[in-house]
Amino acid sequence: MDTIFKGDLATRKGRRNAWLDALFIDHAILRLGWTNFHTVVPGILYRSNHPTPGNLRAFTRRFGLKTLINLRGQAKNGSDALSREAAHKLGLAFHDMAFESRGAPHKDRILRLAGIINTMQAPALIHCKSGADRAGLVAGLFILIQGGTAKQALRQLSWRYGHIRQSKTGILDSFFHLYQRTGEGHKPFLDWVREDYDENALRAAFKAGRVAEFINARLLARE
């Protein structure tokens, strides 16, 4: 990912570059007023786009957040550095839990996420860049890990969050549909992931629409 941030928040120049990088290269200027914040389970799990420090403080005050889960992984850009610093100042437990928005969910990452979910301090906030795709995937995984249905999980991947299932991000919908067809009602979700889920087969079977992917990746600049 392009960045002008060099990992320094200790100096005035470094902090300025972090904000310039976040606002104009990572598109955080669009996220100042549009947070894509939604409730997954009241008092337990919330979702949003990558929060600015101010938005993270506001969410923590309003909802009593205890944990922040970063679905982008260690991006090493201005947005990443500023949100890590803000989380530390707010006393939030912080987890890096990277997922892909255009790839079949990795089995090992789902199982690692389950470990985080089962031990985290609630309430927690999950975020990716836009809050549309990876946040929807992980919100859906949370629902399944907690014993919900694939139908409930699929509601977390919706146009109302900015998710475009006709693009390559539709492979996330296909994952939930695959469990719905082959595992639901027969085997607990995590057992199905461990024993039956074939991410390579899902990746090979999925086809995205070119126009939708152009809109999602180029015009909307999604990760």
N, C-alpha and C positions, 0 to 999 in steps of 0.2 A: 504494500500500500504506500502511495506517495505521502510524504510528510516533511515538514520543515522543522519539526520538533526534534531536538537532539537529546532528550532525556533529562533536561535540567529545569527544575521548578524553583531552585534555590536563589536564582538571580532574577533581577527585573527583566532582563532581556530574555532569559529562558522562559519565564512565565508568560511574557508577551507573545513569544513564538508559539507556546502551547495553545494560547487562546486563538491566535490567528490560524493556526493549523486546525484546531477544533471547529472554529466557526466557518472557515471558508474552504478548507480542503476536505474535512470530514462532514461538512454540511450541517454542523450544529446550529448554524444561524436559523435553519428551518425548524429546529427543535426547541428554540427558546420559548415559543408560545404553544407549539403543537407537540404534546408529549406522548400521544397515543397510549395514554395510561388507562388501564382497565383492570377490573377485579376478576380474578380466576376463582378463588374461594375466599369469601370475606374473612378477614382477620388472619388468613394463613398465607395466601399467595396472590401477588399482583404482577402485572406485566407492563412494560413501557418500551419506548425507544431509548437510545443511549441518553441517560439523564445528564443535563448540565449540573454543576455543583449546586446552583440555586434550586433547581427542580428537585434534586435529591434531598436537600435539606427540607424543602416543603413537604415532600412525600413522607419523610421520616417523622416530621412533626405531626402530620395529619393522621398517619396510619400506624405510627409506632414501629416502624421497620427495625428489624434486628439483623437481617442478612441481605446481602446483595450478591446476586449470581450473574456473572458476566458471560454471556453466550458468544461473545466475539473472540474470546481468548485474549492473549497478550498482544494487543494490536500495536503497542509501542508508539502511539500517536498522541496528539494533544488531548483528545477526548479521553483516552484511556488513562493518561497520567492524572488529569484533573479529577476524574471520577474516583480513582483509587485514593487520591489524597483526601477527597471529600468524605469517602466512606470511612477512612481511618479516623478523621477528625470527629465523625459522628458516632464512632464506636461500633460500626457495623462489621459483622463477620463477612469476609469477602471470599468468594469462590470463583476461580476461572473454570468454566465448563464449556469449552468451544464445541459448537455444532456447525454443520454446513447448511446453507439454505437451498442449495441446488444439487445436493448429493443424497444418496440413500443413507439414512441414519446409521451410524456405526454401532455395532452390537456392544463393543466394549465401553463406548461413551454412554450408552443408555444405562448399562449396569452401574457405571460410575455415578451417573446422575441419581440413580435410585439410592445409592449410599448417601449422597449429599441430602436428598429429600428426607430420608429416614432419620437423619441426625441433626438437621439444621435447626437453628432457632427461628421461630416464626414470630411475626410475619416476615415474609421474604419478598423481594422484588427481583424478577428476572428481566434482563434486557438484552437486546441485540443492537443493531444500528437503527433500524426503522421501527422495530416493534411489530413487524408484520409476519415474518416467516419463521425464523428460529425461535422467537418468543412464542409464536403459536404452536410450533412443534413441541417445545418443552412444556408449555401449559397443557397440551394434550397428553404428553407422556406422564405428567404429574397426575392427571385425572385417571389414567389407566393404572398407574402404580398404586394409587389409592383405592382401586377397585371399581372405578367408573367404566363406562362403555365406550366403544369406538365412536358411536354416534355423538356422544358428549364431547369426546376428544376432537372430533372433526369440526365442531362449532368454533374451536379456537383458531381454525384456519379459515378465515372468512374475508370477503372483500371489505367488510366494515373496519377491519384492522389494516387494510392495504394489501392483503394477500391476493395474488393472482394465480389461481391454480392451473391456468392454461399455459403458463410459462414453465421454466425448468423447476421452479419452486413447487410445482404440482406433485413432484415426487414425494413430498412430505404427506400430502393427502393420500397418495397411493400406498404409503407405508401403513397408515391407519386402516385403509380399506383392505389391505392384505391381511392384517390381523383379524379384522371383522369377518373375512371369508374363511380363513384357515385355522384360526385359533379361538376366537371368542365363543364362549359357551362350552368349550372343550378343555381348555387349559388356561391357568392363570397367565396373565400377560408376561411377567418376567420369566416364567418357565418357557413360554413360547419363544421369547427372545433368545434365551440360552440354547434351546434345543432345536428349534425349527426355522427361525428367521434366517434367510439367505440374502444378505445385502447385495451381493454381486448379481443375483438373479433379478432382484428388484431394479437395480440400476440398468441392467440390460433390457428389461421389458418396458421401461418408461420412455415415452416420446413426448416432447414438448412442442407447443406451437411456436413458430418462428416469430410471428408478429407480436405475440404476447411476451416472448422473451426479449425482443428488442425494446418494448415499452418498459419492461421491468428492469432490465440490466442497463440499457443505454439512457433512456429518457429519465427514469426515476433514480438511476445510479445506485441501485441496490447491490449489496455485497452478495 
